[in-house]
Amino acid sequence: MSNRYGPFVNLFLEALDFDVPLYPLETTYEWMKRKQRNEVTRKKFQETAWRLKRQGYFEIVEKQNQKFIKLTSKGKLEKLIRKANIIKQPKWDGKWRVIIFDIPENSRPQRDKFRNLLKVNKFVKLQASVFICPYSFNKEAIEFLNESGLSDYVRIMRVDKMDNDKELRKKFHLQFSRP
């Protein structure tokens, strides 16, 4: 999905994932307009809704003669991957997070999203299908792995000692005081 509307799409996906509206009788459009301090136009809302529906991120369901918007599995995965941005820890705990994966070719779209998730979370490639970072994934990233079925093909390790990590520590601007 294009990042041209990135923050707006994030807000849209967030708005669709409520079981109960925050304010009674508030529509998705009104909620988004309130969250964006009236910067959401009806046209932009409708264009985004049409594009996301066409791409299969949500569907219209009918309950008791009323229509509702519901995120599909694809929409829930997209929302998770967008929320899976790391919050950089203020102080390195001295441990490396190493991710090893072997995702089958028939899961190429999920593999590509996973590689992008690694890059967004500042993981660097150590070898083919091996990435490393001094900080852990957040819960949404782990949830994405579980929900997408990729957790069967991914191993996450926390490593407290590694030889020759001087260049890595330099790359991540970490202190060199470790023995």
C-alpha positions in Angstrom: 0.0 0.0 0.0 1.3 3.4 -0.9 2.5 5.6 1.9 1.3 8.8 0.1 -1.7 8.9 2.6 0.3 7.1 5.4 -0.9 9.0 8.5 -4.4 9.4 7.1 -4.7 5.7 6.3 -3.3 4.8 9.8 -6.1 7.0 11.3 -8.7 5.5 9.0 -7.7 1.9 10.0 -7.7 2.9 13.7 -11.2 4.4 13.3 -12.5 1.1 11.8 -11.3 -1.1 14.6 -13.6 0.1 17.4 -16.1 -2.4 18.9 -18.0 0.5 20.6 -17.7 4.1 19.4 -15.9 6.5 21.7 -18.8 9.0 21.4 -22.4 7.8 21.0 -23.8 8.3 17.5 -20.5 9.5 16.0 -19.7 8.3 12.5 -16.2 7.2 11.4 -15.9 10.4 9.4 -16.9 12.6 12.4 -14.4 10.7 14.6 -11.6 11.2 12.1 -12.5 14.8 11.7 -12.4 15.4 15.4 -9.0 13.5 15.8 -7.5 15.5 12.9 -8.8 18.9 14.3 -11.2 19.3 11.3 -8.4 18.8 8.7 -10.3 15.8 7.2 -12.4 16.7 4.1 -15.3 14.6 3.1 -13.7 14.0 -0.3 -10.4 12.8 1.2 -12.3 10.5 3.5 -14.4 9.0 0.7 -11.4 8.5 -1.6 -9.5 6.7 1.1 -12.5 4.6 2.0 -13.1 3.6 -1.6 -9.4 2.8 -2.2 -9.1 0.7 1.0 -12.4 -1.2 0.4 -11.3 -1.9 -3.2 -8.0 -3.2 -1.9 -9.8 -5.5 0.5 -8.9 -3.8 3.8 -12.5 -3.6 5.0 -16.0 -4.7 4.1 -19.5 -3.5 4.6 -21.5 -5.9 6.8 -25.2 -5.7 7.7 -26.6 -6.3 11.1 -30.2 -5.8 12.1 -30.9 -3.8 8.9 -28.0 -1.4 9.6 -24.7 -1.3 7.6 -21.3 -1.3 9.4 -17.7 -1.1 8.3 -15.6 -4.0 9.4 -11.8 -4.6 9.0 -11.0 -7.7 7.1 -8.1 -10.0 8.1 -6.0 -8.1 5.5 -7.0 -4.8 7.1 -6.2 -6.0 10.6 -2.7 -7.2 9.4 -2.1 -3.8 7.7 -3.1 -2.0 10.9 -0.8 -4.2 12.9 2.2 -3.6 10.6 1.6 0.1 10.6 1.5 0.2 14.4 4.6 -2.0 14.8 7.1 0.9 15.0 9.7 0.5 17.6 10.0 2.9 20.5 13.7 3.4 21.0 14.7 2.4 24.5 16.6 5.2 26.3 19.4 3.0 27.4 20.8 -0.1 25.7 20.6 -3.1 28.0 23.7 -4.7 26.4 21.8 -7.4 24.5 21.4 -7.8 20.8 18.1 -8.9 19.2 18.8 -11.3 16.4 16.1 -12.3 14.0 16.5 -15.3 11.7 13.9 -16.3 9.2 13.2 -18.6 6.3 9.9 -17.6 4.8 8.7 -19.7 1.9 8.5 -18.2 -1.6 4.7 -18.7 -1.7 4.5 -16.1 1.2 6.5 -13.5 -0.7 4.1 -10.5 0.1 4.2 -11.2 3.8 8.0 -11.8 3.6 8.4 -8.4 1.9 6.2 -6.7 4.6 8.3 -8.4 7.3 11.6 -7.2 5.8 10.1 -3.7 5.6 9.0 -4.0 9.3 12.6 -5.0 10.2 14.0 -1.9 8.4 11.4 0.4 10.0 12.4 -1.0 13.4 16.1 -0.2 12.6 17.2 -3.8 12.2 20.3 -4.2 10.0 21.1 -7.1 7.8 23.9 -9.3 9.3 23.6 -12.0 6.7 21.0 -13.3 4.3 17.8 -13.6 6.3 19.6 -12.7 9.5 19.0 -9.2 11.0 20.2 -7.6 14.2 19.2 -4.6 16.4 20.0 -3.5 20.0 16.2 -2.9 20.7 13.3 -5.3 20.7 10.2 -5.4 18.7 7.0 -4.0 20.3 4.0 -6.1 20.9 2.3 -5.2 17.6 5.3 -6.5 15.7 5.0 -9.8 17.5 1.3 -9.9 17.1 1.8 -9.3 13.3 4.1 -12.3 13.2 1.5 -14.5 15.0 -1.6 -13.2 13.0 0.2 -13.5 9.6 1.3 -17.0 10.3 5.0 -16.0 9.9 5.9 -16.9 13.4 6.4 -20.5 12.2 9.3 -19.3 10.0 10.9 -16.7 12.3 13.2 -17.0 15.3 13.9 -14.1 17.6 16.9 -14.3 19.9 18.3 -12.1 22.6 22.1 -12.4 22.6 24.1 -11.1 25.5 27.6 -11.7 24.0 28.8 -11.4 20.5 32.3 -11.3 19.1 33.4 -8.3 17.0 30.4 -6.1 17.5 32.4 -2.9 17.5 31.1 -1.8 14.1 27.5 -2.6 15.0 27.7 -0.6 18.2 29.2 2.3 16.2 26.3 2.0 13.7 23.7 2.2 16.5 25.6 4.9 18.4 26.0 2.7 21.4 28.7 3.0 24.1 31.9 0.9 23.7 32.4 0.4 27.4 31.4 -3.3 27.4 34.4 -5.7 28.0 
